[in-house]
Amino acid sequence: MPDHDDHGPEGLAADLPHLVRRRVLVSGLALGAGALSLWVTRGGAATVTGTGPDGAVCVVPPEETAGPFPADGTNVRAGQTVNILTEAGVIREDIRGSIGGLTPVADGVPVALEITLVDVRRACAPLGGLAVYAWQCDAEGVYSIYGAEDRNYLRGVGISDDRGRVRFTTVFPACYPGRWPHIHFEVFSSAEMAVSGKAALLTSQFAFPEAECRAVYAANPLYAGSVRTIERVSLGRDTVFRDSSDIELAAQTLVLTGDAVGGYVATGRVGVVV
């Protein structure tokens, strides 16, 4: 995949007129005590929460590392900046295929991922028009571009709708040595800001629940390596998730419905400070 150093007529910039909705302005909210953010001290850090009109709490997940494989313009590979966000077609729902002239498609147990973005300072009101860049490893624990230069799958940008929802069709990730199964994401104020990969409102990660991980790895031979690896790691000892408070970890863990054969629907809600 060729790297791009500008934001010319190619790539994401070319997609914007066709794919980006105007940001939805949420108005007429009854802002009372339930809309106030709550700061809970945690070892010198803080957990930011909000409360919706129905009493449900929304949480800003802790800032987490983007890891060594973001391909968002913030790091280099073989001396060159790696940035898939400038590729035409990166704004998409199904991230299982490669783009930019590459053809490999990720195989694995299907996952329909739905991320809902909400404003913790406005009673957990949905945030439309924001951009989410999501990326993950494949069923063998490999990150495209870095571990396999002939593919750039399992990476994509989605734009939140007027209910704050961003949807991706992906596959269940492997469990590779040293990490609990997870998916990375960055939230940007707009698709235009996502082009740079350097101005995210939030960089964090979602964890997959243990029961579903074990079910997938036991049922599908594509995940044979994960059967052994997951025995050597745990969510509580994971280098990223172990520092999260209980309320943060609950918010960072996806809720799954479905099964290891037909696939899953995975949902998560992300509180954002805008």
Backbone bond lengths (Angstrom), bond angles and torsions (degrees), N, CA, C in turn:
res aa  C-N    CA-C-N  psi(-1)  N-CA   C-N-CA  omega(-1)  CA-C   N-CA-C  phi
1 M - - - 1.465 - - 1.509 109.15 -
2 P 1.331 120.32 124.83 1.445 121.56 178.88 1.507 111.23 -69.23
3 D 1.342 116.11 145.83 1.455 120.84 176.28 1.513 109.15 -90.73
4 H 1.326 116.79 152.52 1.464 122.58 -178.86 1.511 108.80 -122.96
5 D 1.330 116.16 137.55 1.457 120.71 -179.70 1.515 112.17 -108.61
6 D 1.334 117.99 -5.00 1.457 118.96 -178.95 1.519 109.18 -128.95
7 H 1.293 114.27 177.94 1.461 121.20 179.62 1.524 108.88 -117.66
8 G 1.311 115.64 50.75 1.446 122.22 -177.54 1.507 112.33 -72.55
9 P 1.334 117.52 -157.44 1.464 120.70 -173.75 1.510 113.57 -71.79
10 E 1.352 118.49 -10.31 1.452 120.84 -179.37 1.518 110.86 -90.76
11 G 1.316 115.83 168.61 1.457 121.37 170.10 1.504 114.67 76.91
12 L 1.333 114.26 -150.09 1.457 121.02 -174.69 1.513 111.66 -57.91
13 A 1.324 116.94 -38.65 1.461 119.57 -178.82 1.522 111.19 -57.33
14 A 1.333 116.38 -35.18 1.458 119.87 179.52 1.517 112.39 -72.41
15 D 1.324 116.62 -24.83 1.464 120.69 179.76 1.520 112.60 -77.23
16 L 1.332 117.35 -26.19 1.467 120.78 -167.95 1.525 114.42 -57.26
17 P 1.330 119.35 -47.50 1.474 117.57 -177.27 1.519 113.06 -59.80
18 H 1.324 117.37 -24.97 1.458 121.17 -174.78 1.517 113.06 -95.64
19 L 1.335 116.93 -25.91 1.447 119.50 -167.51 1.513 115.74 -117.19
20 V 1.317 118.10 -14.35 1.454 119.68 -174.78 1.522 110.79 -96.82
21 R 1.313 115.45 127.65 1.460 120.05 174.52 1.524 108.76 -82.72
22 R 1.300 115.83 153.11 1.459 118.64 170.89 1.517 107.90 -66.23
23 R 1.336 116.52 139.34 1.457 120.15 -177.80 1.526 110.47 -57.33
24 V 1.310 115.69 132.98 1.462 121.40 -179.04 1.521 109.08 -82.10
25 L 1.317 116.38 127.21 1.455 121.07 177.33 1.516 109.23 -94.22
26 V 1.305 116.48 118.08 1.454 121.24 179.51 1.519 108.26 -88.01
27 S 1.309 116.43 120.75 1.454 119.94 -175.76 1.516 109.92 -130.18
28 G 1.318 114.70 170.83 1.453 120.08 175.35 1.508 113.96 72.91
29 L 1.344 118.13 18.32 1.459 120.27 -179.82 1.525 110.37 -77.49
30 A 1.313 115.49 141.37 1.465 119.93 173.87 1.518 107.23 -85.75
31 L 1.322 117.47 99.88 1.457 122.12 -176.29 1.512 109.25 -90.86
32 G 1.324 115.47 107.49 1.453 120.44 177.25 1.501 110.39 -122.48
33 A 1.325 116.30 -156.84 1.450 120.41 -177.60 1.517 111.82 -61.20
34 G 1.336 116.85 -31.52 1.449 120.13 -178.45 1.504 113.55 -68.39
35 A 1.360 117.71 -13.19 1.446 120.47 -177.84 1.519 111.88 -90.64
36 L 1.308 117.85 -9.06 1.451 120.72 -175.67 1.516 111.16 -74.07
37 S 1.331 116.05 142.58 1.449 120.54 176.40 1.520 109.48 -77.25
38 L 1.309 115.40 144.64 1.456 121.59 -179.77 1.513 108.80 -114.65
39 W 1.316 117.14 128.14 1.453 121.58 179.05 1.521 108.49 -103.98
40 V 1.305 116.35 120.14 1.456 121.97 179.82 1.521 108.32 -111.34
41 T 1.328 116.17 116.43 1.450 119.57 -177.30 1.518 110.53 -66.03
42 R 1.341 116.29 135.34 1.461 122.13 -179.10 1.521 109.16 -143.93
43 G 1.337 116.37 92.32 1.456 120.62 176.46 1.508 113.21 58.50
44 G 1.330 117.34 38.08 1.448 120.74 -179.47 1.511 112.67 90.44
45 A 1.327 118.29 -14.96 1.454 121.83 176.49 1.520 108.11 -99.97
46 A 1.321 116.88 -169.04 1.457 119.09 -177.95 1.513 110.24 -147.99
47 T 1.319 115.28 151.10 1.456 122.38 172.76 1.523 106.83 -108.89
48 V 1.308 116.16 125.90 1.463 121.33 -178.56 1.524 108.31 -102.71
49 T 1.324 116.24 124.62 1.460 120.89 -179.43 1.519 110.55 -131.68
50 G 1.318 114.81 162.72 1.448 122.11 172.11 1.513 108.24 -137.69
51 T 1.329 116.42 164.92 1.460 120.91 -179.97 1.519 109.55 -125.20
52 G 1.332 115.28 128.18 1.446 120.18 -179.62 1.505 112.57 -82.05
53 P 1.322 117.87 170.94 1.469 122.21 179.69 1.526 113.07 -57.89
54 D 1.346 116.88 -26.59 1.460 120.52 179.89 1.522 112.42 -89.01
55 G 1.325 116.73 3.60 1.460 120.83 179.67 1.515 114.16 89.42
56 A 1.337 117.78 -7.45 1.460 120.73 179.02 1.526 110.34 -71.16
57 V 1.319 115.69 142.40 1.462 121.75 -177.58 1.525 109.87 -96.98
58 C 1.325 116.31 134.96 1.461 121.16 172.08 1.522 108.25 -110.54
59 V 1.318 116.39 147.74 1.456 122.15 -170.09 1.521 110.21 -128.58
60 V 1.324 116.37 136.75 1.461 120.84 169.47 1.526 107.37 -82.84
61 P 1.325 119.03 115.63 1.464 119.28 179.73 1.521 110.12 -66.19
62 P 1.324 117.55 152.68 1.460 119.66 -179.77 1.518 112.08 -64.59
63 E 1.302 115.62 149.44 1.459 121.06 174.56 1.528 108.26 -64.62
64 E 1.325 116.41 127.03 1.453 120.83 -178.52 1.527 110.20 -124.48
65 T 1.304 116.31 163.73 1.455 120.78 178.91 1.529 111.21 -65.35
66 A 1.323 115.33 144.90 1.463 120.21 173.01 1.518 110.72 -78.60
67 G 1.329 116.74 -8.81 1.453 120.54 -179.93 1.522 111.67 74.61
68 P 1.322 116.08 -179.07 1.469 119.54 -176.02 1.517 115.13 -83.70
69 F 1.357 118.38 -1.85 1.469 120.12 -172.50 1.530 113.97 -126.01
70 P 1.331 119.89 42.93 1.471 118.99 -175.38 1.520 114.79 -75.77
71 A 1.325 118.51 -30.02 1.476 121.93 -178.00 1.520 111.90 52.08
72 D 1.331 116.34 37.32 1.465 120.94 -177.30 1.528 112.53 -114.70
73 G 1.319 116.82 16.29 1.457 120.74 179.54 1.510 114.04 91.79
74 T 1.328 117.56 2.83 1.464 119.97 -176.41 1.522 113.51 -101.30
75 N 1.323 118.36 -4.25 1.462 119.33 177.24 1.528 109.81 -144.44
76 V 1.317 116.36 179.07 1.459 120.85 -174.97 1.525 110.59 -124.75
77 R 1.307 115.85 155.56 1.459 123.75 172.99 1.516 107.37 -133.78
78 A 1.337 116.16 125.98 1.466 121.87 -178.92 1.524 111.04 52.75
79 G 1.350 115.66 39.18 1.453 120.59 176.19 1.509 115.56 81.07
80 Q 1.342 118.40 2.70 1.449 121.35 -178.76 1.525 111.00 -121.65
81 T 1.331 115.43 143.54 1.461 120.22 177.04 1.525 109.80 -66.93
82 V 1.321 115.51 133.82 1.457 120.86 -179.36 1.517 108.63 -107.36
83 N 1.327 117.68 120.06 1.462 120.75 -176.12 1.527 110.86 -147.78
84 I 1.319 116.02 95.44 1.465 119.83 177.82 1.523 111.56 -73.88
85 L 1.330 117.46 -15.99 1.457 120.47 -176.61 1.525 112.58 -67.29
86 T 1.319 117.91 -13.12 1.462 120.32 176.85 1.521 112.23 -94.83
87 E 1.330 117.16 1.94 1.464 120.37 -179.29 1.530 111.37 -81.28
88 A 1.321 116.68 135.60 1.453 120.45 173.28 1.523 109.31 -60.35
89 G 1.313 116.49 136.11 1.451 121.15 178.61 1.511 114.90 91.28
90 V 1.335 117.70 1.98 1.468 119.45 -178.24 1.531 111.55 -70.85
91 I 1.328 118.10 -24.81 1.466 120.60 173.06 1.525 107.30 -80.43
92 R 1.318 116.13 107.41 1.461 120.48 -173.29 1.516 109.85 -163.20
93 E 1.317 115.55 160.94 1.451 120.54 178.14 1.526 111.84 -93.66
94 D 1.322 117.44 -43.56 1.460 121.20 -179.53 1.530 108.44 -90.56
95 I 1.326 116.15 110.18 1.466 120.25 -175.76 1.539 112.02 -102.22
96 R 1.327 116.99 13.20 1.468 119.42 -177.97 1.523 112.81 -74.96
97 G 1.320 118.33 -24.48 1.457 121.25 -179.95 1.518 111.99 -93.78
98 S 1.332 115.39 164.63 1.457 121.03 174.78 1.526 109.52 -89.84
99 I 1.324 116.25 162.65 1.460 121.81 -179.53 1.534 108.83 -130.88
100 G 1.330 116.23 -179.17 1.453 120.53 176.85 1.514 113.97 65.90
101 G 1.342 117.21 32.59 1.453 120.66 178.49 1.510 114.31 89.45
102 L 1.318 118.66 -4.51 1.459 121.89 176.51 1.527 109.40 -90.64
103 T 1.332 117.24 152.04 1.465 119.99 -170.45 1.528 117.21 -117.11
104 P 1.329 122.24 -20.24 1.468 119.51 -176.71 1.528 113.14 -58.01
105 V 1.337 115.12 144.71 1.458 123.02 179.27 1.533 107.90 -120.94
106 A 1.329 116.72 135.43 1.461 121.42 -179.52 1.522 110.52 -72.75
107 D 1.325 115.92 132.52 1.452 121.64 176.23 1.526 108.74 -103.43
108 G 1.329 116.39 154.14 1.451 120.25 179.39 1.511 111.67 151.09
109 V 1.309 115.98 176.86 1.465 121.62 178.49 1.529 108.58 -65.96
110 P 1.341 118.32 123.60 1.465 120.29 -175.63 1.523 113.07 -67.57
111 V 1.330 114.77 144.39 1.457 122.74 176.68 1.520 108.69 -133.14
112 A 1.325 116.66 123.77 1.458 122.06 172.63 1.528 107.01 -95.48
113 L 1.312 116.33 103.44 1.462 122.34 -174.41 1.526 110.39 -95.33
114 E 1.334 116.39 128.68 1.462 121.45 176.61 1.522 109.00 -126.05
115 I 1.316 116.08 116.46 1.461 123.14 178.72 1.523 107.82 -107.85
116 T 1.315 116.90 128.21 1.464 121.41 178.25 1.524 109.35 -109.85
117 L 1.321 115.99 124.42 1.460 122.24 179.61 1.521 109.94 -97.65
118 V 1.343 116.25 130.28 1.460 120.51 -179.44 1.521 110.04 -134.29
119 D 1.316 114.96 155.70 1.460 122.79 -178.11 1.531 109.47 -94.84
120 V 1.317 117.14 110.68 1.464 119.95 -177.20 1.516 112.44 -68.18
121 R 1.322 117.94 -20.75 1.461 120.77 -178.87 1.521 112.72 -91.03
122 R 1.324 116.39 -2.65 1.469 120.13 179.95 1.524 109.64 -130.54
123 A 1.317 115.14 53.78 1.467 121.79 174.06 1.524 112.79 56.33
124 C 1.334 116.00 39.08 1.467 121.65 177.92 1.524 112.35 59.68
125 A 1.333 116.87 32.22 1.467 121.37 179.19 1.526 109.93 -68.00
126 P 1.327 118.44 143.47 1.460 120.92 -179.80 1.523 111.95 -63.74
127 L 1.317 115.35 146.67 1.460 122.05 -179.48 1.522 109.46 -112.73
128 G 1.321 117.01 109.08 1.453 121.63 177.18 1.512 111.34 -94.39
129 G 1.321 116.46 154.33 1.452 121.67 174.92 1.511 115.90 83.31
130 L 1.328 118.23 3.67 1.452 121.01 174.95 1.529 109.23 -86.97
131 A 1.320 116.25 161.76 1.466 121.44 -179.51 1.520 110.18 -114.49
132 V 1.323 115.77 140.14 1.463 122.18 175.52 1.521 108.33 -122.20
133 Y 1.320 116.27 124.63 1.458 121.68 172.02 1.519 107.03 -101.55
134 A 1.330 117.60 121.62 1.465 122.63 -179.80 1.518 109.77 -118.45
135 W 1.339 115.45 141.70 1.461 119.99 175.81 1.526 110.17 -150.76
136 Q 1.332 116.15 155.20 1.456 121.23 -174.69 1.522 110.38 -161.36
137 C 1.339 116.03 171.77 1.461 120.60 173.75 1.523 109.79 -84.40
138 D 1.328 115.96 168.22 1.462 120.71 179.36 1.530 110.78 -93.32
139 A 1.312 117.20 -166.82 1.460 121.76 -175.77 1.523 112.87 -69.03
140 E 1.327 116.51 -15.23 1.453 120.69 178.16 1.528 112.16 -102.40
141 G 1.323 116.46 3.23 1.458 120.23 179.17 1.517 114.28 84.56
142 V 1.320 117.71 16.33 1.462 122.62 -177.07 1.527 110.11 -101.77
143 Y 1.338 116.20 135.45 1.457 121.92 172.87 1.525 108.68 -92.63
144 S 1.327 115.83 125.85 1.454 119.37 -179.91 1.523 110.71 -60.23
145 I 1.303 115.45 160.83 1.462 126.48 -178.10 1.520 110.42 75.77
146 Y 1.323 117.43 -55.99 1.456 120.96 -177.09 1.525 111.14 -78.66
147 G 1.324 117.26 -52.19 1.458 120.54 -178.49 1.513 113.09 -86.49
148 A 1.322 117.58 -14.40 1.467 122.66 -179.28 1.523 107.71 -152.52
149 E 1.323 116.69 103.55 1.458 120.98 -172.82 1.523 113.67 -73.75
150 D 1.325 117.25 -14.08 1.466 119.70 -177.81 1.517 112.45 -87.38
151 R 1.338 117.94 6.10 1.464 121.14 -177.12 1.527 110.61 -145.12
152 N 1.322 115.16 150.67 1.471 119.64 176.43 1.527 110.30 -137.70
153 Y 1.345 115.23 30.45 1.453 119.97 -179.76 1.527 112.89 -72.66
154 L 1.342 114.72 172.75 1.467 124.14 -179.71 1.525 111.87 59.96
155 R 1.328 113.86 38.29 1.463 122.75 173.92 1.523 107.04 -143.99
156 G 1.330 117.47 134.05 1.450 119.15 178.85 1.511 112.51 -173.59
157 V 1.313 114.82 162.44 1.464 123.12 -179.67 1.516 108.74 -115.48
158 G 1.331 116.15 135.07 1.459 121.91 174.48 1.519 110.07 -123.89
159 I 1.330 116.46 150.75 1.469 122.49 179.30 1.520 108.42 -109.65
160 S 1.323 117.13 127.89 1.468 120.04 -176.94 1.525 111.52 -68.89
161 D 1.340 115.65 139.87 1.454 121.17 179.50 1.531 110.03 -85.18
162 D 1.332 117.22 -171.22 1.462 119.97 -174.82 1.524 112.85 -70.66
163 R 1.324 117.43 -6.84 1.464 121.42 173.21 1.523 111.44 -105.12
164 G 1.321 115.92 10.99 1.449 121.34 177.38 1.507 114.94 79.18
165 R 1.332 118.62 10.03 1.454 122.01 -172.08 1.527 112.61 -93.32
166 V 1.318 114.58 135.59 1.463 122.91 171.75 1.523 107.00 -122.59
167 R 1.327 117.02 129.55 1.462 120.44 -176.16 1.529 110.93 -118.08
168 F 1.333 114.90 139.50 1.458 121.90 174.02 1.529 109.00 -133.80
169 T 1.317 116.32 143.13 1.452 121.77 168.89 1.519 106.85 -104.21
170 T 1.324 116.99 120.35 1.454 121.34 -174.13 1.519 109.54 -141.48
171 V 1.318 117.25 -162.58 1.461 121.94 176.89 1.525 109.18 -126.19
172 F 1.303 115.94 159.68 1.457 121.09 177.70 1.526 108.49 -65.32
173 P 1.333 118.73 130.66 1.469 120.11 -178.51 1.526 112.19 -78.87
174 A 1.318 115.70 156.78 1.457 121.46 175.29 1.517 110.13 -75.85
175 C 1.313 115.06 169.58 1.464 121.91 168.60 1.525 106.29 -106.04
176 Y 1.319 116.95 111.73 1.463 119.48 -179.49 1.531 109.88 -106.11
177 P 1.322 118.42 161.95 1.466 121.54 -172.75 1.526 113.16 -54.71
178 G 1.326 115.20 130.24 1.454 121.58 174.11 1.510 116.21 91.70
179 R 1.345 118.24 -8.75 1.459 120.42 -177.39 1.520 111.40 -135.86
180 W 1.350 114.45 145.86 1.455 121.25 170.79 1.525 108.46 -76.96
181 P 1.343 120.02 147.76 1.471 121.59 179.24 1.531 111.67 -54.83
182 H 1.318 116.15 132.07 1.466 120.10 -170.82 1.520 110.87 -157.99
183 I 1.335 114.77 170.56 1.457 122.65 172.08 1.524 107.68 -135.78
184 H 1.318 115.94 136.61 1.465 122.23 178.80 1.522 110.31 -87.72
185 F 1.326 116.14 150.60 1.463 118.80 171.39 1.530 110.89 -153.30
186 E 1.322 114.22 151.24 1.462 122.68 172.82 1.521 108.28 -126.70
187 V 1.322 116.64 140.81 1.456 122.27 178.35 1.524 108.29 -110.74
188 F 1.324 115.85 130.05 1.455 122.35 179.94 1.528 109.65 -119.91
189 S 1.315 116.34 154.82 1.460 120.50 -178.52 1.521 112.53 -69.44
190 S 1.318 117.09 -19.37 1.462 121.49 178.65 1.518 108.37 -164.96
191 A 1.324 116.56 166.40 1.457 119.81 176.12 1.517 110.98 -64.96
192 E 1.327 116.96 -33.61 1.465 119.77 177.66 1.520 111.34 -60.00
193 M 1.330 116.82 -40.33 1.457 120.31 178.74 1.521 111.37 -69.74
194 A 1.321 117.01 -30.19 1.464 120.22 179.88 1.519 111.86 -66.01
195 V 1.337 118.00 -23.28 1.460 121.58 -179.75 1.522 111.08 -55.64
196 S 1.323 117.22 -40.55 1.464 120.63 -175.45 1.515 112.54 -77.31
197 G 1.338 117.44 -31.33 1.446 120.57 -176.92 1.506 113.66 70.29
198 K 1.339 117.52 13.39 1.470 119.88 -174.57 1.522 112.94 -125.75
199 A 1.324 118.13 6.95 1.460 119.59 -175.66 1.521 111.01 -132.60
200 A 1.320 116.85 41.34 1.454 120.28 -178.50 1.526 111.21 -68.58
201 L 1.332 116.53 139.29 1.462 121.21 171.88 1.523 110.33 -68.33
202 L 1.338 115.67 -31.02 1.450 120.76 -175.89 1.529 109.10 -156.80
203 T 1.328 115.92 137.43 1.460 122.50 171.15 1.515 107.21 -123.11
204 S 1.332 117.36 122.44 1.455 119.22 -177.01 1.522 109.89 -153.19
205 Q 1.337 116.57 -169.40 1.456 121.85 -178.16 1.526 110.02 -144.08
206 F 1.329 115.49 149.74 1.458 122.28 171.47 1.525 108.80 -105.12
207 A 1.330 116.74 140.82 1.459 122.50 172.48 1.520 109.43 -99.13
208 F 1.338 115.83 151.30 1.455 121.47 174.19 1.528 108.91 -96.88
209 P 1.334 118.51 141.61 1.466 121.23 -177.72 1.529 111.77 -67.72
210 E 1.325 115.56 147.00 1.460 121.66 -171.78 1.522 113.42 -62.37
211 A 1.329 118.42 -45.55 1.463 120.37 -175.24 1.523 111.37 -57.98
212 E 1.321 117.27 -44.34 1.464 121.28 -179.21 1.528 111.07 -70.39
213 C 1.327 117.20 -35.64 1.465 119.89 176.65 1.524 110.22 -59.50
214 R 1.315 116.48 -49.91 1.467 120.40 -178.47 1.529 111.34 -64.07
215 A 1.320 116.67 -37.46 1.469 119.96 179.60 1.519 110.83 -64.53
216 V 1.314 117.87 -45.48 1.463 122.04 -179.54 1.524 110.50 -64.36
217 Y 1.309 116.67 -46.59 1.462 119.97 -175.67 1.530 111.67 -66.57
218 A 1.313 116.72 -32.41 1.459 120.23 179.13 1.523 112.40 -76.66
219 A 1.326 117.25 -29.05 1.461 121.05 -172.50 1.520 114.52 -91.22
220 N 1.330 118.23 -24.52 1.457 120.95 -171.56 1.525 110.55 -119.90
221 P 1.340 118.26 120.39 1.469 121.23 -177.71 1.528 114.21 -62.82
222 L 1.336 117.79 -18.73 1.464 119.56 176.34 1.528 111.80 -60.26
223 Y 1.327 115.45 -25.96 1.462 121.08 -175.88 1.534 112.43 -102.69
224 A 1.326 116.98 25.63 1.462 120.69 -174.77 1.524 112.12 -55.97
225 G 1.318 117.76 -39.98 1.459 120.65 180.00 1.507 113.28 -66.60
226 S 1.319 116.92 -27.92 1.462 120.79 -178.25 1.529 112.53 -73.18
227 V 1.331 117.15 -24.37 1.462 120.53 179.96 1.528 110.06 -59.45
228 R 1.315 116.63 -42.53 1.459 120.78 178.84 1.525 111.57 -77.75
229 T 1.314 116.87 -40.66 1.460 120.87 -173.69 1.524 112.48 -65.17
230 I 1.329 117.08 -39.35 1.457 118.90 -176.03 1.531 111.62 -66.87
231 E 1.309 117.55 -18.57 1.466 120.69 176.95 1.521 111.71 -73.97
232 R 1.324 117.01 -15.45 1.466 121.37 -176.17 1.524 112.74 -103.24
233 V 1.335 117.18 -1.57 1.465 120.83 -179.10 1.523 109.03 -129.18
234 S 1.319 115.67 167.35 1.463 120.63 174.09 1.514 108.31 -152.05
235 L 1.307 115.77 155.85 1.459 120.52 179.51 1.523 110.31 -63.22
236 G 1.332 116.66 -39.06 1.460 120.20 -177.76 1.508 114.13 -69.19
237 R 1.342 117.46 -23.43 1.455 120.67 179.94 1.526 112.70 -105.01
238 D 1.309 117.25 -0.11 1.461 120.68 -178.67 1.522 110.29 -59.10
239 T 1.327 117.17 139.20 1.461 121.54 -175.30 1.524 113.44 -63.30
240 V 1.320 117.10 -22.37 1.473 121.05 178.66 1.519 111.41 -95.28
241 F 1.322 117.63 -52.42 1.461 121.17 -170.65 1.532 114.20 -81.36
242 R 1.309 119.10 -16.05 1.464 120.30 -174.32 1.522 113.80 -65.86
243 D 1.336 117.51 -21.54 1.471 120.15 179.96 1.519 113.18 -90.00
244 S 1.315 117.85 -2.58 1.460 120.21 -178.26 1.522 110.74 -75.47
245 S 1.328 116.20 145.38 1.460 120.54 172.76 1.530 108.49 -71.54
246 D 1.322 116.56 168.20 1.460 119.90 -178.98 1.525 111.59 -58.62
247 I 1.330 116.90 -42.76 1.462 119.98 -177.81 1.524 110.87 -69.96
248 E 1.339 116.78 -34.32 1.463 120.05 177.12 1.527 110.75 -68.96
249 L 1.319 116.37 -44.31 1.461 119.79 -178.09 1.524 111.18 -63.68
250 A 1.329 116.26 -37.22 1.464 119.21 176.33 1.526 110.41 -61.91
251 A 1.332 116.57 -40.11 1.462 120.70 179.99 1.524 111.45 -72.23
252 Q 1.317 117.08 -28.35 1.462 121.17 -178.73 1.530 113.16 -83.23
253 T 1.320 117.94 -11.64 1.459 121.18 -178.84 1.523 109.84 -95.05
254 L 1.307 116.57 121.17 1.461 121.11 -179.58 1.526 111.46 -65.19
255 V 1.318 116.55 148.26 1.461 122.56 173.82 1.518 107.58 -98.53
256 L 1.326 116.99 123.30 1.456 121.71 -175.52 1.523 111.72 -114.34
257 T 1.326 115.04 139.87 1.462 122.18 169.91 1.521 107.54 -129.47
258 G 1.319 116.53 144.56 1.454 120.65 -178.29 1.513 110.46 129.24
259 D 1.340 115.85 -152.71 1.462 119.17 179.26 1.518 110.33 -150.90
260 A 1.337 115.01 170.06 1.457 121.63 -173.21 1.518 113.53 -72.98
261 V 1.320 117.84 -11.77 1.462 121.13 179.66 1.527 110.63 -97.39
262 G 1.321 117.16 -53.15 1.460 120.92 -177.78 1.513 114.57 -81.59
263 G 1.328 116.92 -19.11 1.456 120.81 -179.79 1.517 112.33 108.18
264 Y 1.311 115.43 -179.40 1.455 121.53 -172.26 1.530 112.36 -131.03
265 V 1.323 114.15 155.23 1.455 122.60 163.01 1.520 105.71 -104.42
266 A 1.322 116.86 124.76 1.463 122.29 -178.07 1.523 108.97 -117.06
267 T 1.333 116.23 128.56 1.463 119.74 -179.34 1.519 110.56 -124.82
268 G 1.309 115.03 145.82 1.448 121.29 175.90 1.517 109.80 -151.01
269 R 1.323 116.64 147.33 1.469 121.21 178.65 1.510 109.11 -116.94
270 V 1.323 115.92 133.60 1.459 122.27 -175.76 1.524 109.72 -119.68
271 G 1.302 116.29 117.01 1.454 120.38 172.71 1.520 110.16 -78.28
272 V 1.319 116.04 138.35 1.462 121.11 -177.56 1.523 108.48 -130.17
273 V 1.330 117.05 142.53 1.458 122.71 171.90 1.519 107.74 -99.89
274 V 1.316 117.25 115.18 1.468 121.19 -177.71 1.516 110.38 -119.78
